[in-house]
Amino acid sequence: MTKSTPSLSRFTTDLRVANFVFFLVWFIAVRYCQQTTYYDPSSYFFRSDAAYQPFYSAVREQEADNFLASQSAQNSRLRNATEGSARRPASYCIGIPTLQRERAQFFPRTAASLVDSLTPEERELIHIVVLLSDADATVNSAFGQDWLHAIADTVIVHEDTPEKLVAENGYQTIPRHSESAIRDERVRRDYSVLSETCRRNEADYFILVEDDVIAAREWFKRLLVATPQVNERAVAKKRDWLYIRLFYTETYMGWNSEEWPMYIRNIVLIYMAVLGVILAVRYLHQLAPPSLKDRTFKNSKLLMANILFIWVPLFIGLGFMAGRLTVNPIPYGVQEMPRYGCCSQGLVIPNRHLTLLQEKLQAAPFDLPADSTIEKTADDLHLDKWAVVPSVLQHIGARGSSAKGGALKTTWNFSFERFYSA
């Protein structure tokens, strides 16, 4: 007893020291996560007041305002009249549907941010089609504006708009919506009109852009890199693709229940790795000289139990608390995004699928949203879905003009604000 008591006391002291060290590391990790994972919507430490701060998008909104103020209607109309007929078919055709909102109007900034950073050569690669979707387009604040003439190559309005004003502005007309059509049906018809217009323009790609986004300065440069990369990967995989996302929300990319088998596998691998380290240490301990053994832990089963059943679960739990996008971030570049991307703020679709897409949009059930129709088309036909990571568009309509009190919506890309403002 006299010999074992000092040994037991030393072991107890060493165990306390080890537990204190583990606790200190865990506590520092918690504090670090509190400071750095507030923008991850799947994080326990998520703070909406800080995460939704529009750092870079606010800069881009101001730049878009400056661009809008600088436009000259005379120069823009001259450009459209002299160059429009001689231009080669654009490689990319952007379609933007817009409807007059009750509160804030995002569309002018959306349109300006798409072109304000383009070089003349890049601008020649793009044809911009705007659909003023109001029954009478004159109620839309963009109607007849100088900046709209400066930015858009084609403007489409419904036939209820006065013919004289349509002719004066050089707009195109389409039949009015059915008065009985609900919102989802109207949106699908708007998408169909824009995709058909771009298909007739023989552009290689149709880019659907909602009217409440803001574009990063280098959005088009990144797109020029993304489209050939996706085509190359599609050939390598021998699978066709339907779209490339220019915007995705991270809100739905947390710890989704469908992926629990993968999480369990990762937890098992962590335990196997920790157990392997412990066994390796014990093996080396057996090889150590007796004098060194006396200075190391004896009866170390309790320490192993503490590590395996207390500290490993605590650190694994902290990993889940830190958030999916923190622990397993999406690599930058062009990535497959088969699920959870949402929504239709910015989609790049090859010309070869536009006829099919138009048919699907027109034939979809009356209550099926347009973005759901596009997703269902891709899933039914086994077409891949890709995304530019991080988004090159931000949903500035997240504080919705249509929601009472400007209620905060979840359709937001947190990486957009951090990546481009860094």
C-alpha positions in Angstrom: 0.0 0.0 0.0 2.8 2.4 0.8 4.2 2.0 -2.7 0.9 2.1 -4.6 -0.4 5.3 -2.9 2.2 7.7 -4.4 1.7 6.1 -7.8 -2.1 6.4 -7.5 -1.7 10.0 -6.4 0.6 10.8 -9.3 -1.8 9.2 -11.7 -4.7 11.2 -10.3 -2.8 14.4 -10.6 -1.7 13.6 -14.2 -5.3 12.7 -15.1 -6.5 16.1 -13.7 -3.8 17.9 -15.7 -4.8 16.0 -18.9 -8.5 16.8 -18.4 -7.6 20.5 -17.7 -5.6 20.6 -21.0 -8.4 19.1 -23.0 -10.9 21.5 -21.4 -8.7 24.5 -22.1 -8.4 23.5 -25.8 -12.1 22.8 -26.1 -13.0 26.1 -24.4 -10.6 28.1 -26.7 -12.2 26.3 -29.7 -15.7 27.3 -28.5 -14.6 30.9 -28.2 -13.0 30.8 -31.6 -16.2 29.4 -33.1 -18.3 32.1 -31.5 -16.1 34.7 -33.2 -15.8 33.1 -36.7 -18.9 31.0 -37.4 -21.6 33.6 -36.9 -22.2 33.7 -40.7 -22.9 30.0 -41.0 -26.7 29.5 -40.9 -26.2 25.9 -39.7 -24.0 27.0 -36.8 -25.2 27.2 -33.2 -23.3 30.5 -33.0 -25.1 32.0 -36.0 -26.0 35.7 -35.5 -28.5 37.0 -38.0 -27.8 40.6 -37.1 -24.2 40.3 -38.2 -24.5 37.6 -40.9 -27.0 39.6 -43.0 -24.8 42.7 -43.0 -24.5 43.7 -46.7 -20.8 44.6 -46.8 -19.9 44.0 -50.5 -23.5 44.2 -51.9 -23.8 47.7 -50.4 -20.7 48.7 -52.2 -22.0 47.3 -55.4 -25.4 49.0 -55.0 -23.6 52.3 -54.7 -21.6 51.6 -57.8 -24.7 50.6 -59.6 -26.4 53.9 -58.6 -23.3 55.8 -59.9 -23.6 54.0 -63.2 -27.3 54.7 -63.6 -26.7 58.4 -63.0 -24.0 58.5 -65.7 -26.1 57.1 -68.6 -27.1 59.2 -71.6 -30.2 58.3 -73.4 -29.0 59.9 -76.6 -25.8 57.9 -76.7 -27.5 54.7 -75.7 -30.2 55.0 -78.4 -27.6 55.8 -81.0 -25.6 52.7 -79.9 -28.7 50.5 -80.2 -29.6 51.9 -83.6 -26.2 51.8 -85.2 -24.7 48.7 -83.7 -27.7 46.5 -82.8 -28.4 45.3 -86.4 -24.7 44.7 -87.2 -23.8 42.8 -84.1 -23.1 39.1 -84.2 -25.4 36.8 -82.2 -24.3 37.2 -78.6 -22.9 34.2 -76.7 -24.9 34.9 -73.6 -28.5 36.2 -73.5 -29.7 37.6 -70.2 -33.4 37.6 -69.5 -34.8 39.7 -66.7 -38.5 39.7 -65.7 -39.5 42.6 -63.6 -42.8 43.7 -62.0 -43.5 47.0 -60.3 -43.2 46.4 -56.5 -45.2 48.1 -53.8 -42.1 49.2 -51.9 -38.4 49.3 -52.9 -37.5 48.8 -56.6 -34.4 46.6 -57.0 -34.4 46.2 -60.8 -32.4 49.4 -61.8 -29.5 48.3 -59.6 -29.8 44.7 -60.8 -29.5 45.8 -64.4 -26.7 48.3 -63.8 -24.6 45.8 -61.8 -24.6 43.3 -64.7 -23.0 45.8 -67.1 -21.1 48.4 -65.1 -17.9 46.4 -64.8 -17.9 44.9 -68.3 -15.3 45.8 -70.9 -16.6 46.8 -74.4 -15.5 43.4 -75.7 -17.4 41.6 -72.9 -20.5 43.7 -73.4 -20.6 42.6 -77.1 -20.9 39.0 -75.9 -24.1 39.7 -74.0 -27.7 40.4 -75.2 -30.0 41.7 -72.5 -33.7 41.2 -72.7 -36.0 42.9 -70.1 -39.6 41.9 -69.7 -41.7 44.6 -68.0 -44.3 42.1 -66.8 -47.1 44.5 -65.7 -50.3 44.3 -67.7 -49.8 48.0 -68.6 -46.0 48.5 -68.6 -46.3 52.3 -68.1 -47.0 51.7 -64.4 -43.5 50.3 -64.1 -41.0 52.9 -63.0 -38.4 51.6 -65.5 -40.7 52.3 -68.5 -39.1 54.7 -70.9 -36.2 55.5 -68.6 -32.8 56.6 -70.2 -30.9 54.0 -68.2 -33.1 51.2 -69.5 -32.4 52.2 -73.1 -28.7 52.3 -72.1 -28.6 48.8 -70.6 -31.2 46.7 -72.4 -30.9 45.5 -76.0 -34.5 44.3 -76.1 -37.5 45.4 -73.9 -40.7 43.4 -74.0 -44.1 44.6 -72.7 -47.7 43.3 -72.7 -50.1 44.5 -75.4 -52.2 46.5 -73.0 -49.4 49.1 -73.0 -50.4 52.1 -75.2 -49.1 51.4 -78.7 -47.8 54.9 -79.2 -45.5 54.7 -76.2 -44.4 51.2 -77.2 -43.4 52.5 -80.7 -41.7 55.6 -79.4 -39.5 53.5 -77.1 -38.8 50.7 -79.6 -40.3 48.0 -77.4 -41.7 44.6 -78.4 -45.1 43.4 -77.3 -46.6 40.0 -76.3 -50.2 39.0 -75.5 -51.4 39.8 -72.0 -51.6 37.3 -69.2 -54.9 35.6 -68.6 -56.7 37.5 -65.8 -57.4 34.2 -64.0 -53.7 33.3 -64.0 -52.2 32.9 -60.5 -48.7 34.2 -59.6 -46.8 31.0 -60.2 -48.4 30.6 -63.6 -47.5 34.2 -64.5 -43.9 33.7 -63.5 -43.6 30.5 -65.5 -45.0 32.3 -68.6 -42.5 35.2 -68.1 -39.6 32.7 -67.9 -41.0 31.0 -71.0 -41.1 34.3 -73.0 -37.6 35.2 -72.0 -36.1 31.8 -72.8 -37.9 31.7 -76.2 -36.6 35.2 -77.0 -33.1 34.2 -76.2 -33.4 31.0 -78.1 -34.4 33.0 -81.2 -31.4 35.2 -80.7 -29.3 32.1 -81.1 -27.2 32.8 -78.0 -25.3 29.8 -76.7 -26.6 30.3 -73.2 -29.7 31.8 -71.7 -29.1 33.5 -68.3 -32.2 33.9 -66.2 -31.8 36.7 -63.7 -34.3 37.8 -61.2 -34.9 41.6 -60.7 -33.8 41.7 -57.1 -30.1 40.7 -57.2 -26.8 42.5 -57.3 -23.8 41.2 -59.3 -20.2 41.0 -58.3 -17.8 43.0 -60.4 -16.2 39.9 -61.9 -19.4 38.0 -62.3 -19.0 37.7 -66.1 -15.3 36.8 -66.0 -16.0 33.9 -63.7 -18.9 32.8 -65.9 -16.6 32.8 -68.9 -14.4 30.4 -67.0 -17.3 28.3 -65.6 -19.1 27.4 -68.8 -16.2 25.6 -70.6 -15.2 23.9 -67.4 -18.7 22.5 -66.9 -18.8 21.4 -70.6 -15.5 19.6 -70.2 -16.6 17.8 -67.0 -19.9 16.9 -68.6 -18.0 15.2 -71.5 -15.7 13.4 -69.0 -18.7 12.2 -67.0 -20.8 11.4 -70.1 -23.7 13.3 -68.6 -25.5 16.4 -69.8 -26.4 19.3 -67.6 -29.3 21.7 -67.3 -28.0 24.8 -65.6 -25.2 26.5 -63.7 -26.2 28.5 -60.7 -24.9 32.0 -60.4 -26.7 32.3 -57.0 -27.5 29.8 -54.3 -28.6 30.2 -50.8 -26.6 28.5 -48.0 -29.6 28.3 -45.7 -30.5 24.8 -46.8 -27.0 23.4 -46.7 -26.8 22.5 -43.0 -26.9 19.1 -41.3 -29.6 17.6 -43.4 -31.2 14.4 -42.2 -30.8 12.7 -45.6 -27.0 12.7 -45.0 -26.9 11.2 -41.5 -25.3 8.0 -42.8 -22.3 10.1 -44.0 -22.1 11.8 -40.6 -22.2 8.5 -38.8 -19.4 7.2 -41.0 -17.3 10.3 -40.3 -17.8 9.9 -36.5 -16.8 6.2 -36.7 -13.7 7.2 -38.6 -12.8 9.8 -36.0 -13.2 7.2 -33.2 -11.0 4.8 -35.2 -8.3 7.5 -35.7 -8.3 8.4 -32.0 -8.3 4.8 -30.9 -5.4 4.1 -33.3 -3.4 7.0 -31.7 -4.1 5.7 -28.2 -3.0 2.1 -29.1 0.1 3.4 -30.8 1.0 5.4 -27.7 0.4 2.4 -25.5 2.6 0.3 -27.8 5.4 2.8 -27.6 4.9 2.9 -23.9 5.6 -0.8 -23.7 8.8 -0.3 -25.6 10.0 2.5 -23.3 12.7 1.8 -20.7 11.5 1.2 -17.1 12.7 4.6 -15.9 10.5 6.3 -18.4 7.5 4.1 -17.7 7.6 5.2 -14.1 7.1 8.8 -15.2 4.2 8.1 -17.6 0.6 7.2 -16.8 -0.1 3.8 -15.1 -3.5 2.2 -15.1 -4.3 4.4 -18.1 -7.6 2.8 -18.9 -9.4 5.6 -17.1 -7.7 8.2 -19.2 -8.6 6.3 -22.3 -12.2 6.2 -21.1 -12.2 9.9 -20.5 -10.8 10.6 -24.0 -13.2 8.2 -25.8 -16.4 8.9 -23.9 -16.0 12.5 -22.8 -13.6 14.5 -24.9 -14.2 13.0 -28.3 -18.0 13.4 -28.0 -17.5 17.0 -26.8 -15.2 17.9 -29.8 -17.5 16.1 -32.2 -20.5 18.0 -30.7 -18.5 21.2 -31.1 -18.0 20.4 -34.8 -21.8 20.1 -35.3 -22.3 23.3 -33.4 -19.8 25.1 -35.6 -21.9 24.4 -38.6 -21.8 22.3 -41.8 -20.3 25.1 -44.0 -17.6 25.7 -41.4 -16.6 22.1 -40.9 -17.0 21.1 -44.6 -17.0 24.2 -46.7 -17.8 24.1 -50.4 -14.6 24.4 -52.4 -14.4 27.6 -54.5 -14.8 27.3 -58.2 -17.3 25.4 -60.2 -19.0 22.6 -58.3 -21.8 20.2 -58.7 -24.8 21.2 -56.6 -27.5 18.5 -57.1 -29.5 19.5 -54.0 -30.3 22.3 -51.6 -29.1 25.1 -53.9 -32.3 27.2 -54.3 -33.5 29.4 -56.0 -34.0 30.9 -59.5 -32.2 34.3 -58.9 -29.5 33.4 -61.5 -29.4 30.3 -63.8 -27.3 29.7 -66.9 -29.0 27.3 -69.3 -27.6 26.0 -72.6 -29.5 26.9 -75.8 -30.1 23.2 -76.6 -32.4 22.8 -73.6 -34.5 26.0 -74.1 -37.2 24.4 -76.2 -37.7 21.6 -73.7 -37.7 24.1 -70.8 -40.3 26.2 -72.5 -42.5 23.2 -73.0 -42.1 22.2 -69.3 -42.8 25.7 -68.1 -46.0 25.9 -70.1 -47.2 22.4 -69.3 -46.5 22.4 -65.5 -49.3 22.2 -63.0 -50.8 25.6 -62.4 -49.7 25.7 -58.7 -46.1 24.5 -59.3 -43.5 27.4 -58.9 -41.2 28.1 -61.9 -38.0 27.2 -60.0 -39.5 23.9 -58.9 -40.5 23.2 -62.5 -36.8 23.7 -63.6 -35.6 21.5 -60.7 -38.1 18.8 -61.6 -37.0 18.9 -65.2 -33.4 18.3 -64.3 -34.3 15.5 -61.9 -36.7 13.7 -64.3 -34.2 13.8 -67.2 -31.1 13.1 -65.0 -29.5 16.4 -66.0 -26.7 17.6 -63.8 -26.8 20.9 -61.8 -23.7 23.0 -61.3 -22.9 26.2 -59.4 -20.3 28.9 -59.3 -18.9 29.0 -55.7 -19.3 31.4 -54.1 -22.2 33.1 -55.8 -21.5 35.8 -58.2 -25.0 37.3 -57.5 -26.5 38.4 -54.1 -30.2 38.5 -53.4 -30.6 42.1 -52.3 -34.3 41.4 -52.1 -33.7 39.4 -48.9 -35.3 42.1 -47.0 -38.3 41.8 -49.2 -40.2 44.7 -50.5 -43.2 42.5 -50.8 -43.1 41.5 -47.2 -44.8 43.6 -44.6 -42.3 45.5 -42.6 -39.4 44.3 -44.8 -39.3 40.9 -43.1 -36.0 39.2 -43.3 -36.0 36.3 -45.8 -33.6 33.4 -45.8 -32.6 33.6 -49.5 -29.1 35.0 -49.0 -25.5 34.0 -49.8 -23.3 34.8 -46.8 -20.1 33.9 -48.6 -20.8 36.6 -51.2 -20.3 39.3 -48.6 -17.1 37.8 -47.2 -15.4 36.5 -50.4 -15.6 39.6 -52.6 -15.0 42.2 -49.9 -11.9 40.4 -48.6 
